[in-house]
């Protein structure tokens, strides 16, 4: 009975050690996936930043054009008032 217990103990220890061994292929694949996900996140962030910058530039341009149009309207109104109030 002691021999069976010893054999079972050795087998259990061997399985325990096998379970603890690193599998470099799995670890490398996981690391490559993590690197790819990080790179994808960086690219998405850069894309979002450039899109936001472009949107902000377009909004600023729209505002400038609207302000210029308002200035022209105001100048026309001032000229019309000056003509009427001679």
PDB file of N, CA, C and O in Angstrom, chain B, residues numbered from 101:
ATOM      1  N   UNK B 101       0.830  -1.196   0.000  1.00  0.00           N
ATOM      2  CA  UNK B 101       0.000   0.000   0.000  1.00  0.00           C
ATOM      3  C   UNK B 101       0.868   1.251   0.000  1.00  0.00           C
ATOM      4  O   UNK B 101       0.517   2.264  -0.604  1.00  0.00           O
ATOM      5  N   UNK B 102       2.031   1.165   0.701  1.00  0.00           N
ATOM      6  CA  UNK B 102       2.910   2.322   0.717  1.00  0.00           C
ATOM      7  C   UNK B 102       3.457   2.610  -0.674  1.00  0.00           C
ATOM      8  O   UNK B 102       3.631   3.771  -1.046  1.00  0.00           O
ATOM      9  N   UNK B 103       3.733   1.550  -1.452  1.00  0.00           N
ATOM     10  CA  UNK B 103       4.238   1.754  -2.819  1.00  0.00           C
ATOM     11  C   UNK B 103       3.195   2.465  -3.668  1.00  0.00           C
ATOM     12  O   UNK B 103       3.537   3.358  -4.444  1.00  0.00           O
ATOM     13  N   UNK B 104       1.938   2.086  -3.536  1.00  0.00           N
ATOM     14  CA  UNK B 104       0.873   2.715  -4.312  1.00  0.00           C
ATOM     15  C   UNK B 104       0.742   4.177  -3.900  1.00  0.00           C
ATOM     16  O   UNK B 104       0.595   5.052  -4.754  1.00  0.00           O
ATOM     17  N   UNK B 105       0.794   4.442  -2.617  1.00  0.00           N
ATOM     18  CA  UNK B 105       0.697   5.815  -2.140  1.00  0.00           C
ATOM     19  C   UNK B 105       1.866   6.635  -2.640  1.00  0.00           C
ATOM     20  O   UNK B 105       1.692   7.796  -3.011  1.00  0.00           O
ATOM     21  N   UNK B 106       3.050   6.056  -2.656  1.00  0.00           N
ATOM     22  CA  UNK B 106       4.229   6.757  -3.138  1.00  0.00           C
ATOM     23  C   UNK B 106       4.101   7.054  -4.629  1.00  0.00           C
ATOM     24  O   UNK B 106       4.400   8.163  -5.074  1.00  0.00           O
ATOM     25  N   UNK B 107       3.661   6.075  -5.390  1.00  0.00           N
ATOM     26  CA  UNK B 107       3.502   6.260  -6.832  1.00  0.00           C
ATOM     27  C   UNK B 107       2.455   7.332  -7.108  1.00  0.00           C
ATOM     28  O   UNK B 107       2.643   8.180  -7.980  1.00  0.00           O
ATOM     29  N   UNK B 108       1.360   7.293  -6.372  1.00  0.00           N
ATOM     30  CA  UNK B 108       0.302   8.285  -6.555  1.00  0.00           C
ATOM     31  C   UNK B 108       0.820   9.670  -6.170  1.00  0.00           C
ATOM     32  O   UNK B 108       0.529  10.654  -6.850  1.00  0.00           O
ATOM     33  N   UNK B 109       1.575   9.747  -5.096  1.00  0.00           N
ATOM     34  CA  UNK B 109       2.123  11.032  -4.661  1.00  0.00           C
ATOM     35  C   UNK B 109       3.069  11.594  -5.703  1.00  0.00           C
ATOM     36  O   UNK B 109       3.002  12.778  -6.034  1.00  0.00           O
ATOM     37  N   UNK B 110       3.957  10.745  -6.226  1.00  0.00           N
ATOM     38  CA  UNK B 110       4.891  11.194  -7.263  1.00  0.00           C
ATOM     39  C   UNK B 110       4.132  11.641  -8.503  1.00  0.00           C
ATOM     40  O   UNK B 110       4.491  12.645  -9.117  1.00  0.00           O
ATOM     41  N   UNK B 111       3.091  10.914  -8.878  1.00  0.00           N
ATOM     42  CA  UNK B 111       2.310  11.284 -10.057  1.00  0.00           C
ATOM     43  C   UNK B 111       1.621  12.631  -9.844  1.00  0.00           C
ATOM     44  O   UNK B 111       1.596  13.469 -10.746  1.00  0.00           O
ATOM     45  N   UNK B 112       1.064  12.836  -8.657  1.00  0.00           N
ATOM     46  CA  UNK B 112       0.384  14.096  -8.366  1.00  0.00           C
ATOM     47  C   UNK B 112       1.391  15.239  -8.386  1.00  0.00           C
ATOM     48  O   UNK B 112       1.107  16.301  -8.940  1.00  0.00           O
ATOM     49  N   UNK B 113       2.567  15.035  -7.787  1.00  0.00           N
ATOM     50  CA  UNK B 113       3.595  16.075  -7.803  1.00  0.00           C
ATOM     51  C   UNK B 113       4.052  16.379  -9.226  1.00  0.00           C
ATOM     52  O   UNK B 113       4.263  17.540  -9.578  1.00  0.00           O
ATOM     53  N   UNK B 114       4.203  15.344 -10.040  1.00  0.00           N
ATOM     54  CA  UNK B 114       4.616  15.550 -11.429  1.00  0.00           C
ATOM     55  C   UNK B 114       3.564  16.352 -12.195  1.00  0.00           C
ATOM     56  O   UNK B 114       3.898  17.240 -12.980  1.00  0.00           O
ATOM     57  N   UNK B 115       2.313  16.036 -11.963  1.00  0.00           N
ATOM     58  CA  UNK B 115       1.243  16.788 -12.632  1.00  0.00           C
ATOM     59  C   UNK B 115       1.224  18.229 -12.145  1.00  0.00           C
ATOM     60  O   UNK B 115       1.001  19.151 -12.930  1.00  0.00           O
ATOM     61  N   UNK B 116       1.454  18.424 -10.863  1.00  0.00           N
ATOM     62  CA  UNK B 116       1.498  19.775 -10.316  1.00  0.00           C
ATOM     63  C   UNK B 116       2.618  20.583 -10.932  1.00  0.00           C
ATOM     64  O   UNK B 116       2.428  21.747 -11.285  1.00  0.00           O
ATOM     65  N   UNK B 117       3.788  19.974 -11.064  1.00  0.00           N
ATOM     66  CA  UNK B 117       4.915  20.669 -11.694  1.00  0.00           C
ATOM     67  C   UNK B 117       4.633  20.953 -13.168  1.00  0.00           C
ATOM     68  O   UNK B 117       4.970  22.023 -13.674  1.00  0.00           O
ATOM     69  N   UNK B 118       4.019  20.001 -13.846  1.00  0.00           N
ATOM     70  CA  UNK B 118       3.697  20.207 -15.262  1.00  0.00           C
ATOM     71  C   UNK B 118       2.726  21.367 -15.416  1.00  0.00           C
ATOM     72  O   UNK B 118       2.819  22.139 -16.370  1.00  0.00           O
ATOM     73  N   UNK B 119       1.800  21.490 -14.484  1.00  0.00           N
ATOM     74  CA  UNK B 119       0.828  22.582 -14.563  1.00  0.00           C
ATOM     75  C   UNK B 119       1.486  23.928 -14.309  1.00  0.00           C
ATOM     76  O   UNK B 119       1.002  24.951 -14.793  1.00  0.00           O
ATOM     77  N   UNK B 120       2.582  23.947 -13.557  1.00  0.00           N
ATOM     78  CA  UNK B 120       3.273  25.200 -13.239  1.00  0.00           C
ATOM     79  C   UNK B 120       4.260  25.632 -14.316  1.00  0.00           C
ATOM     80  O   UNK B 120       4.696  26.783 -14.332  1.00  0.00           O
ATOM     81  N   UNK B 121       4.614  24.721 -15.210  1.00  0.00           N
ATOM     82  CA  UNK B 121       5.593  25.068 -16.246  1.00  0.00           C
ATOM     83  C   UNK B 121       5.047  26.148 -17.158  1.00  0.00           C
ATOM     84  O   UNK B 121       3.862  26.162 -17.491  1.00  0.00           O
ATOM     85  N   UNK B 122       5.940  27.063 -17.561  1.00  0.00           N
ATOM     86  CA  UNK B 122       5.536  28.116 -18.490  1.00  0.00           C
ATOM     87  C   UNK B 122       5.428  27.527 -19.884  1.00  0.00           C
ATOM     88  O   UNK B 122       6.242  26.701 -20.296  1.00  0.00           O
ATOM     89  N   UNK B 123       4.426  27.959 -20.584  1.00  0.00           N
ATOM     90  CA  UNK B 123       4.317  27.604 -21.988  1.00  0.00           C
ATOM     91  C   UNK B 123       4.664  28.859 -22.767  1.00  0.00           C
ATOM     92  O   UNK B 123       3.832  29.750 -22.936  1.00  0.00           O
ATOM     93  N   UNK B 124       5.906  28.921 -23.242  1.00  0.00           N
ATOM     94  CA  UNK B 124       6.390  30.135 -23.896  1.00  0.00           C
ATOM     95  C   UNK B 124       5.569  30.509 -25.122  1.00  0.00           C
ATOM     96  O   UNK B 124       5.365  31.692 -25.392  1.00  0.00           O
ATOM     97  N   UNK B 125       5.100  29.520 -25.862  1.00  0.00           N
ATOM     98  CA  UNK B 125       4.305  29.825 -27.059  1.00  0.00           C
ATOM     99  C   UNK B 125       3.023  30.548 -26.680  1.00  0.00           C
ATOM    100  O   UNK B 125       2.650  31.537 -27.311  1.00  0.00           O
ATOM    101  N   UNK B 126       2.346  30.048 -25.641  1.00  0.00           N
ATOM    102  CA  UNK B 126       1.113  30.707 -25.195  1.00  0.00           C
ATOM    103  C   UNK B 126       1.406  32.103 -24.668  1.00  0.00           C
ATOM    104  O   UNK B 126       0.681  33.053 -24.963  1.00  0.00           O
ATOM    105  N   UNK B 127       2.490  32.221 -23.874  1.00  0.00           N
ATOM    106  CA  UNK B 127       2.846  33.526 -23.327  1.00  0.00           C
ATOM    107  C   UNK B 127       3.221  34.507 -24.432  1.00  0.00           C
ATOM    108  O   UNK B 127       2.839  35.676 -24.387  1.00  0.00           O
ATOM    109  N   UNK B 128       3.970  34.029 -25.424  1.00  0.00           N
ATOM    110  CA  UNK B 128       4.345  34.904 -26.538  1.00  0.00           C
ATOM    111  C   UNK B 128       3.123  35.352 -27.319  1.00  0.00           C
ATOM    112  O   UNK B 128       3.026  36.512 -27.720  1.00  0.00           O
ATOM    113  N   UNK B 129       2.194  34.437 -27.536  1.00  0.00           N
ATOM    114  CA  UNK B 129       0.974  34.792 -28.262  1.00  0.00           C
ATOM    115  C   UNK B 129       0.174  35.825 -27.474  1.00  0.00           C
ATOM    116  O   UNK B 129      -0.360  36.777 -28.043  1.00  0.00           O
ATOM    117  N   UNK B 130       0.099  35.626 -26.158  1.00  0.00           N
ATOM    118  CA  UNK B 130      -0.630  36.589 -25.324  1.00  0.00           C
ATOM    119  C   UNK B 130       0.055  37.944 -25.349  1.00  0.00           C
ATOM    120  O   UNK B 130      -0.613  38.977 -25.396  1.00  0.00           O
ATOM    121  N   UNK B 131       1.385  37.948 -25.317  1.00  0.00           N
ATOM    122  CA  UNK B 131       2.110  39.219 -25.362  1.00  0.00           C
ATOM    123  C   UNK B 131       1.932  39.916 -26.707  1.00  0.00           C
ATOM    124  O   UNK B 131       1.770  41.135 -26.760  1.00  0.00           O
ATOM    125  N   UNK B 132       1.961  39.151 -27.785  1.00  0.00           N
ATOM    126  CA  UNK B 132       1.758  39.750 -29.106  1.00  0.00           C
ATOM    127  C   UNK B 132       0.355  40.333 -29.217  1.00  0.00           C
ATOM    128  O   UNK B 132       0.167  41.403 -29.796  1.00  0.00           O
ATOM    129  N   UNK B 133      -0.621  39.634 -28.666  1.00  0.00           N
ATOM    130  CA  UNK B 133      -1.996  40.146 -28.684  1.00  0.00           C
ATOM    131  C   UNK B 133      -2.087  41.440 -27.887  1.00  0.00           C
ATOM    132  O   UNK B 133      -2.744  42.392 -28.308  1.00  0.00           O
ATOM    133  N   UNK B 134      -1.425  41.470 -26.735  1.00  0.00           N
ATOM    134  CA  UNK B 134      -1.447  42.685 -25.918  1.00  0.00           C
ATOM    135  C   UNK B 134      -0.791  43.839 -26.654  1.00  0.00           C
ATOM    136  O   UNK B 134      -1.284  44.967 -26.604  1.00  0.00           O
ATOM    137  N   UNK B 135       0.318  43.571 -27.340  1.00  0.00           N
ATOM    138  CA  UNK B 135       1.004  44.626 -28.097  1.00  0.00           C
ATOM    139  C   UNK B 135       0.119  45.117 -29.232  1.00  0.00           C
ATOM    140  O   UNK B 135       0.025  46.319 -29.477  1.00  0.00           O
ATOM    141  N   UNK B 136      -0.531  44.182 -29.925  1.00  0.00           N
ATOM    142  CA  UNK B 136      -1.410  44.577 -31.031  1.00  0.00           C
ATOM    143  C   UNK B 136      -2.594  45.400 -30.522  1.00  0.00           C
ATOM    144  O   UNK B 136      -2.987  46.384 -31.147  1.00  0.00           O
ATOM    145  N   UNK B 137      -3.160  44.990 -29.382  1.00  0.00           N
ATOM    146  CA  UNK B 137      -4.289  45.748 -28.825  1.00  0.00           C
ATOM    147  C   UNK B 137      -3.858  47.142 -28.406  1.00  0.00           C
ATOM    148  O   UNK B 137      -4.590  48.112 -28.607  1.00  0.00           O
ATOM    149  N   UNK B 138      -2.676  47.243 -27.827  1.00  0.00           N
ATOM    150  CA  UNK B 138      -2.170  48.551 -27.419  1.00  0.00           C
ATOM    151  C   UNK B 138      -1.910  49.419 -28.638  1.00  0.00           C
ATOM    152  O   UNK B 138      -2.237  50.606 -28.641  1.00  0.00           O
ATOM    153  N   UNK B 139      -1.320  48.827 -29.679  1.00  0.00           N
ATOM    154  CA  UNK B 139      -1.066  49.589 -30.905  1.00  0.00           C
ATOM    155  C   UNK B 139      -2.376  50.047 -31.533  1.00  0.00           C
ATOM    156  O   UNK B 139      -2.484  51.173 -32.018  1.00  0.00           O
ATOM    157  N   UNK B 140      -3.356  49.174 -31.519  1.00  0.00           N
ATOM    158  CA  UNK B 140      -4.665  49.533 -32.074  1.00  0.00           C
ATOM    159  C   UNK B 140      -5.292  50.677 -31.286  1.00  0.00           C
ATOM    160  O   UNK B 140      -5.890  51.585 -31.863  1.00  0.00           O
ATOM    161  N   UNK B 141      -5.152  50.625 -29.980  1.00  0.00           N
ATOM    162  CA  UNK B 141      -5.675  51.701 -29.140  1.00  0.00           C
ATOM    163  C   UNK B 141      -4.962  53.009 -29.439  1.00  0.00           C
ATOM    164  O   UNK B 141      -5.595  54.061 -29.527  1.00  0.00           O
ATOM    165  N   UNK B 142      -3.628  52.942 -29.595  1.00  0.00           N
ATOM    166  CA  UNK B 142      -2.862  54.151 -29.909  1.00  0.00           C
ATOM    167  C   UNK B 142      -3.292  54.739 -31.248  1.00  0.00           C
ATOM    168  O   UNK B 142      -3.446  55.954 -31.373  1.00  0.00           O
ATOM    169  N   UNK B 143      -3.487  53.880 -32.249  1.00  0.00           N
ATOM    170  CA  UNK B 143      -3.905  54.350 -33.574  1.00  0.00           C
ATOM    171  C   UNK B 143      -5.286  54.975 -33.496  1.00  0.00           C
ATOM    172  O   UNK B 143      -5.535  56.022 -34.094  1.00  0.00           O
ATOM    173  N   UNK B 144      -6.191  54.330 -32.753  1.00  0.00           N
ATOM    174  CA  UNK B 144      -7.544  54.885 -32.609  1.00  0.00           C
ATOM    175  C   UNK B 144      -7.508  56.232 -31.914  1.00  0.00           C
ATOM    176  O   UNK B 144      -8.229  57.153 -32.297  1.00  0.00           O
ATOM    177  N   UNK B 145      -6.675  56.348 -30.896  1.00  0.00           N
ATOM    178  CA  UNK B 145      -6.572  57.623 -30.190  1.00  0.00           C
ATOM    179  C   UNK B 145      -6.027  58.701 -31.107  1.00  0.00           C
ATOM    180  O   UNK B 145      -6.511  59.832 -31.106  1.00  0.00           O
ATOM    181  N   UNK B 146      -5.015  58.346 -31.892  1.00  0.00           N
ATOM    182  CA  UNK B 146      -4.441  59.318 -32.826  1.00  0.00           C
ATOM    183  C   UNK B 146      -5.464  59.722 -33.878  1.00  0.00           C
ATOM    184  O   UNK B 146      -5.556  60.894 -34.241  1.00  0.00           O
ATOM    185  N   UNK B 147      -6.227  58.759 -34.365  1.00  0.00           N
ATOM    186  CA  UNK B 147      -7.259  59.059 -35.356  1.00  0.00           C
ATOM    187  C   UNK B 147      -8.315  59.973 -34.759  1.00  0.00           C
ATOM    188  O   UNK B 147      -8.731  60.951 -35.382  1.00  0.00           O
ATOM    189  N   UNK B 148      -8.746  59.646 -33.543  1.00  0.00           N
ATOM    190  CA  UNK B 148      -9.760  60.475 -32.886  1.00  0.00           C
ATOM    191  C   UNK B 148      -9.237  61.887 -32.648  1.00  0.00           C
ATOM    192  O   UNK B 148      -9.967  62.861 -32.830  1.00  0.00           O
ATOM    193  N   UNK B 149      -7.968  61.999 -32.240  1.00  0.00           N
ATOM    194  CA  UNK B 149      -7.387  63.321 -32.004  1.00  0.00           C
ATOM    195  C   UNK B 149      -7.363  64.140 -33.288  1.00  0.00           C
ATOM    196  O   UNK B 149      -7.694  65.325 -33.273  1.00  0.00           O
ATOM    197  N   UNK B 150      -6.974  63.516 -34.397  1.00  0.00           N
ATOM    198  CA  UNK B 150      -6.903  64.267 -35.650  1.00  0.00           C
ATOM    199  C   UNK B 150      -8.296  64.645 -36.147  1.00  0.00           C
ATOM    200  O   UNK B 150      -8.492  65.729 -36.697  1.00  0.00           O
ATOM    201  N   UNK B 151      -9.251  63.755 -35.954  1.00  0.00           N
ATOM    202  CA  UNK B 151     -10.634  64.065 -36.357  1.00  0.00           C
ATOM    203  C   UNK B 151     -11.169  65.217 -35.516  1.00  0.00           C
ATOM    204  O   UNK B 151     -11.804  66.134 -36.038  1.00  0.00           O
ATOM    205  N   UNK B 152     -10.909  65.164 -34.210  1.00  0.00           N
ATOM    206  CA  UNK B 152     -11.365  66.244 -33.341  1.00  0.00           C
ATOM    207  C   UNK B 152     -10.693  67.563 -33.699  1.00  0.00           C
ATOM    208  O   UNK B 152     -11.339  68.611 -33.685  1.00  0.00           O
ATOM    209  N   UNK B 153      -9.413  67.522 -34.017  1.00  0.00           N
ATOM    210  CA  UNK B 153      -8.703  68.747 -34.406  1.00  0.00           C
ATOM    211  C   UNK B 153      -9.286  69.313 -35.697  1.00  0.00           C
ATOM    212  O   UNK B 153      -9.463  70.525 -35.823  1.00  0.00           O
ATOM    213  N   UNK B 154      -9.583  68.438 -36.654  1.00  0.00           N
ATOM    214  CA  UNK B 154     -10.169  68.891 -37.915  1.00  0.00           C
ATOM    215  C   UNK B 154     -11.558  69.487 -37.681  1.00  0.00           C
ATOM    216  O   UNK B 154     -11.905  70.522 -38.251  1.00  0.00           O
ATOM    217  N   UNK B 155     -12.342  68.825 -36.838  1.00  0.00           N
ATOM    218  CA  UNK B 155     -13.673  69.358 -36.511  1.00  0.00           C
ATOM    219  C   UNK B 155     -13.567  70.732 -35.858  1.00  0.00           C
ATOM    220  O   UNK B 155     -14.321  71.648 -36.187  1.00  0.00           O
ATOM    221  N   UNK B 156     -12.623  70.863 -34.931  1.00  0.00           N
ATOM    222  CA  UNK B 156     -12.442  72.158 -34.264  1.00  0.00           C
ATOM    223  C   UNK B 156     -12.018  73.239 -35.252  1.00  0.00           C
ATOM    224  O   UNK B 156     -12.477  74.379 -35.172  1.00  0.00           O
ATOM    225  N   UNK B 157     -11.142  72.876 -36.180  1.00  0.00           N
ATOM    226  CA  UNK B 157     -10.698  73.848 -37.183  1.00  0.00           C
ATOM    227  C   UNK B 157     -11.862  74.270 -38.074  1.00  0.00           C
ATOM    228  O   UNK B 157     -12.010  75.451 -38.391  1.00  0.00           O
ATOM    229  N   UNK B 158     -12.683  73.307 -38.476  1.00  0.00           N
ATOM    230  CA  UNK B 158     -13.851  73.642 -39.305  1.00  0.00           C
ATOM    231  C   UNK B 158     -14.839  74.513 -38.541  1.00  0.00           C
ATOM    232  O   UNK B 158     -15.405  75.458 -39.090  1.00  0.00           O
ATOM    233  N   UNK B 159     -15.037  74.185 -37.276  1.00  0.00           N
ATOM    234  CA  UNK B 159     -15.948  75.015 -36.468  1.00  0.00           C
ATOM    235  C   UNK B 159     -15.412  76.433 -36.322  1.00  0.00           C
ATOM    236  O   UNK B 159     -16.172  77.399 -36.400  1.00  0.00           O
ATOM    237  N   UNK B 160     -14.118  76.559 -36.114  1.00  0.00           N
ATOM    238  CA  UNK B 160     -13.520  77.892 -35.992  1.00  0.00           C
ATOM    239  C   UNK B 160     -13.669  78.661 -37.301  1.00  0.00           C
ATOM    240  O   UNK B 160     -13.956  79.858 -37.293  1.00  0.00           O
ATOM    241  N   UNK B 161     -13.474  77.978 -38.417  1.00  0.00           N
ATOM    242  CA  UNK B 161     -13.636  78.624 -39.724  1.00  0.00           C
ATOM    243  C   UNK B 161     -15.078  79.060 -39.932  1.00  0.00           C
ATOM    244  O   UNK B 161     -15.339  80.172 -40.392  1.00  0.00           O
ATOM    245  N   UNK B 162     -16.015  78.175 -39.589  1.00  0.00           N
ATOM    246  CA  UNK B 162     -17.434  78.530 -39.698  1.00  0.00           C
ATOM    247  C   UNK B 162     -17.756  79.766 -38.868  1.00  0.00           C
ATOM    248  O   UNK B 162     -18.467  80.668 -39.312  1.00  0.00           O
ATOM    249  N   UNK B 163     -17.209  79.788 -37.641  1.00  0.00           N
ATOM    250  CA  UNK B 163     -17.458  80.938 -36.775  1.00  0.00           C
ATOM    251  C   UNK B 163     -16.852  82.214 -37.347  1.00  0.00           C
ATOM    252  O   UNK B 163     -17.456  83.283 -37.262  1.00  0.00           O
ATOM    253  N   UNK B 164     -15.671  82.106 -37.924  1.00  0.00           N
ATOM    254  CA  UNK B 164     -15.029  83.287 -38.517  1.00  0.00           C
ATOM    255  C   UNK B 164     -15.827  83.815 -39.699  1.00  0.00           C
ATOM    256  O   UNK B 164     -15.992  85.025 -39.854  1.00  0.00           O
ATOM    257  N   UNK B 165     -16.318  82.910 -40.529  1.00  0.00           N
ATOM    258  CA  UNK B 165     -17.129  83.323 -41.679  1.00  0.00           C
ATOM    259  C   UNK B 165     -18.423  83.973 -41.200  1.00  0.00           C
ATOM    260  O   UNK B 165     -18.850  84.994 -41.741  1.00  0.00           O
ATOM    261  N   UNK B 166     -19.037  83.382 -40.193  1.00  0.00           N
ATOM    262  CA  UNK B 166     -20.281  83.965 -39.659  1.00  0.00           C
ATOM    263  C   UNK B 166     -20.015  85.346 -39.068  1.00  0.00           C
ATOM    264  O   UNK B 166     -20.803  86.272 -39.256  1.00  0.00           O
ATOM    265  N   UNK B 167     -18.898  85.477 -38.351  1.00  0.00           N
ATOM    266  CA  UNK B 167     -18.561  86.789 -37.779  1.00  0.00           C
ATOM    267  C   UNK B 167     -18.289  87.824 -38.869  1.00  0.00           C
ATOM    268  O   UNK B 167     -18.679  88.984 -38.743  1.00  0.00           O
ATOM    269  N   UNK B 168     -17.624  87.400 -39.929  1.00  0.00           N
ATOM    270  CA  UNK B 168     -17.357  88.328 -41.033  1.00  0.00           C
ATOM    271  C   UNK B 168     -18.664  88.750 -41.699  1.00  0.00           C
ATOM    272  O   UNK B 168     -18.843  89.918 -42.045  1.00  0.00           O
ATOM    273  N   UNK B 169     -19.569  87.801 -41.877  1.00  0.00           N
ATOM    274  CA  UNK B 169     -20.869  88.126 -42.477  1.00  0.00           C
ATOM    275  C   UNK B 169     -21.635  89.097 -41.580  1.00  0.00           C
ATOM    276  O   UNK B 169     -22.277  90.027 -42.069  1.00  0.00           O
ATOM    277  N   UNK B 170     -21.565  88.881 -40.281  1.00  0.00           N
ATOM    278  CA  UNK B 170     -22.235  89.801 -39.352  1.00  0.00           C
ATOM    279  C   UNK B 170     -21.610  91.191 -39.409  1.00  0.00           C
ATOM    280  O   UNK B 170     -22.317  92.195 -39.320  1.00  0.00           O
ATOM    281  N   UNK B 171     -20.292  91.252 -39.557  1.00  0.00           N
ATOM    282  CA  UNK B 171     -19.616  92.550 -39.644  1.00  0.00           C
ATOM    283  C   UNK B 171     -20.037  93.290 -40.914  1.00  0.00           C
ATOM    284  O   UNK B 171     -20.232  94.505 -40.895  1.00  0.00           O
ATOM    285  N   UNK B 172     -20.174  92.553 -42.014  1.00  0.00           N
ATOM    286  CA  UNK B 172     -20.621  93.168 -43.270  1.00  0.00           C
ATOM    287  C   UNK B 172     -22.050  93.671 -43.120  1.00  0.00           C
ATOM    288  O   UNK B 172     -22.370  94.783 -43.540  1.00  0.00           O
ATOM    289  N   UNK B 173     -22.900  92.858 -42.524  1.00  0.00           N
ATOM    290  CA  UNK B 173     -24.293  93.280 -42.304  1.00  0.00           C
ATOM    291  C   UNK B 173     -24.350  94.526 -41.433  1.00  0.00           C
ATOM    292  O   UNK B 173     -25.123  95.447 -41.695  1.00  0.00           O
ATOM    293  N   UNK B 174     -23.531  94.542 -40.408  1.00  0.00           N
ATOM    294  CA  UNK B 174     -23.507  95.698 -39.508  1.00  0.00           C
ATOM    295  C   UNK B 174     -23.007  96.948 -40.231  1.00  0.00           C
ATOM    296  O   UNK B 174     -23.546  98.039 -40.044  1.00  0.00           O
ATOM    297  N   UNK B 175     -21.976  96.781 -41.057  1.00  0.00           N
ATOM    298  CA  UNK B 175     -21.457  97.920 -41.813  1.00  0.00           C
ATOM    299  C   UNK B 175     -22.500  98.437 -42.790  1.00  0.00           C
ATOM    300  O   UNK B 175     -22.646  99.647 -42.958  1.00  0.00           O
ATOM    301  N   UNK B 176     -23.225  97.534 -43.435  1.00  0.00           N
ATOM    302  CA  UNK B 176     -24.288  97.946 -44.346  1.00  0.00           C
ATOM    303  C   UNK B 176     -25.398  98.683 -43.612  1.00  0.00           C
ATOM    304  O   UNK B 176     -25.936  99.679 -44.098  1.00  0.00           O
ATOM    305  N   UNK B 177     -25.728  98.174 -42.436  1.00  0.00           N
ATOM    306  CA  UNK B 177     -26.775  98.839 -41.654  1.00  0.00           C
ATOM    307  C   UNK B 177     -26.314 100.212 -41.204  1.00  0.00           C
ATOM    308  O   UNK B 177     -27.103 101.158 -41.203  1.00  0.00           O
ATOM    309  N   UNK B 178     -25.053 100.339 -40.822  1.00  0.00           N
ATOM    310  CA  UNK B 178     -24.514 101.631 -40.404  1.00  0.00           C
ATOM    311  C   UNK B 178     -24.504 102.615 -41.572  1.00  0.00           C
ATOM    312  O   UNK B 178     -24.832 103.790 -41.409  1.00  0.00           O
ATOM    313  N   UNK B 179     -24.128 102.124 -42.743  1.00  0.00           N
ATOM    314  CA  UNK B 179     -24.109 102.990 -43.934  1.00  0.00           C
ATOM    315  C   UNK B 179     -25.530 103.422 -44.300  1.00  0.00           C
ATOM    316  O   UNK B 179     -25.764 104.569 -44.678  1.00  0.00           O
ATOM    317  N   UNK B 180     -26.469 102.492 -44.182  1.00  0.00           N
ATOM    318  CA  UNK B 180     -27.858 102.845 -44.491  1.00  0.00           C
ATOM    319  C   UNK B 180     -28.394 103.871 -43.501  1.00  0.00           C
ATOM    320  O   UNK B 180     -29.106 104.798 -43.887  1.00  0.00           O
ATOM    321  N   UNK B 181     -28.057 103.708 -42.237  1.00  0.00           N
ATOM    322  CA  UNK B 181     -28.496 104.680 -41.222  1.00  0.00           C
ATOM    323  C   UNK B 181     -27.863 106.044 -41.456  1.00  0.00           C
ATOM    324  O   UNK B 181     -28.513 107.076 -41.294  1.00  0.00           O
ATOM    325  N   UNK B 182     -26.600 106.039 -41.836  1.00  0.00           N
ATOM    326  CA  UNK B 182     -25.921 107.310 -42.070  1.00  0.00           C
ATOM    327  C   UNK B 182     -26.541 108.018 -43.260  1.00  0.00           C
ATOM    328  O   UNK B 182     -26.654 109.244 -43.254  1.00  0.00           O
ATOM    329  N   UNK B 183     -26.940 107.283 -44.269  1.00  0.00           N
ATOM    330  CA  UNK B 183     -27.551 107.886 -45.443  1.00  0.00           C
ATOM    331  C   UNK B 183     -28.914 108.456 -45.091  1.00  0.00           C
ATOM    332  O   UNK B 183     -29.264 109.549 -45.537  1.00  0.00           O
ATOM    333  N   UNK B 184     -29.681 107.732 -44.298  1.00  0.00           N
ATOM    334  CA  UNK B 184     -31.020 108.176 -43.942  1.00  0.00           C
ATOM    335  C   UNK B 184     -30.993 109.348 -42.968  1.00  0.00           C
ATOM    336  O   UNK B 184     -31.892 110.189 -42.974  1.00  0.00           O
ATOM    337  N   UNK B 185     -29.969 109.400 -42.140  1.00  0.00           N
ATOM    338  CA  UNK B 185     -29.922 110.434 -41.086  1.00  0.00           C
ATOM    339  C   UNK B 185     -28.976 111.589 -41.404  1.00  0.00           C
ATOM    340  O   UNK B 185     -28.339 112.119 -40.493  1.00  0.00           O
ATOM    341  N   UNK B 186     -28.869 111.981 -42.632  1.00  0.00           N
ATOM    342  CA  UNK B 186     -28.002 113.103 -43.028  1.00  0.00           C
ATOM    343  C   UNK B 186     -28.401 114.347 -42.359  1.00  0.00           C
ATOM    344  O   UNK B 186     -27.783 115.389 -42.573  1.00  0.00           O
TER     345      UNK B 186
END
